[in-house]
Each structure stands twice: as structure tokens, then as C-alpha cells.
Amino acid sequence: MVAIYMVVPMGNTTLLFLGIPLFMILIMKFPPMGPFMTELYPTEVRGTGQGFCYNAGRGIGALFPALVGFLSDTMSLGAAIVVFSSIASGIMILMLMTLPETRGRGLASLETAPAD
């Protein structure tokens, strides 16, 4: 979503009115993450699994500002931001495509049967 602001010339008013719905679309990906990720892990490791995913994503995302700075030595800052925002969006789409479908699956189905 950030990429459009960097490659399309627009005035402040256009940016304001276009930025509001684009930001709303961007922020809509966060509320479903908690319930969805709850359905991915058994009870024993649910908190650990969710915490790892959240913080691993934050750790990877923390590298991008530094990489944008390094890349902006060889190209414009706007182009560097477009490159890394496109990479981040691509990674997110790839990961969403590889996650399992959880619709209609109960949390009890995640529990493993005790070994005898």
C-alpha cells in the first residue's frame, strides 16, 4: 500500500482522500490474525506459537528500514521503499497462501491423542 504513494504524483488533498481508505484496507489484516492463529496450534503451544509468529514477523520487519537506507545509496528513496514494500507484500501473500484452511474446524481437533 505504501508503494502507490511513492510512484504516483499527487497533491496533498488527493493523498489525504486516497490515503484514508488505503490505510483502512492495510490495517484490516490485523484483527483476524489472533483468532486465525489460535486455530493453528494445539492448546499446549498456542501462546508460544502465536508469540513466535508475531515477534518473528516484527524482527524480520525491523530489518527493512535499514535495508531501505542501504538501497537508497544506489537508487532514490522512493524506489527503495517501493522495492521493500513490494517484497513484504509478496511474502505476506505467499505465507497466506500456504496456511491451512481452518473454517469449520474445532479447536478440539487440534488436540493430539495421548500416546499409550
Buried (B, 14 or more C-beta within 10 A) or exposed (E): EBBBBBEEEEEEEEBEEBBEEBEEEEEEEEEEEEEEBBBBBEEEEBEEBBEEBEEEBEEEEEEBEEEBEEBBEEEEEBBBBBBBBEEBBEEEEEEEEEEEEBEEEEEEEBEEEEEE
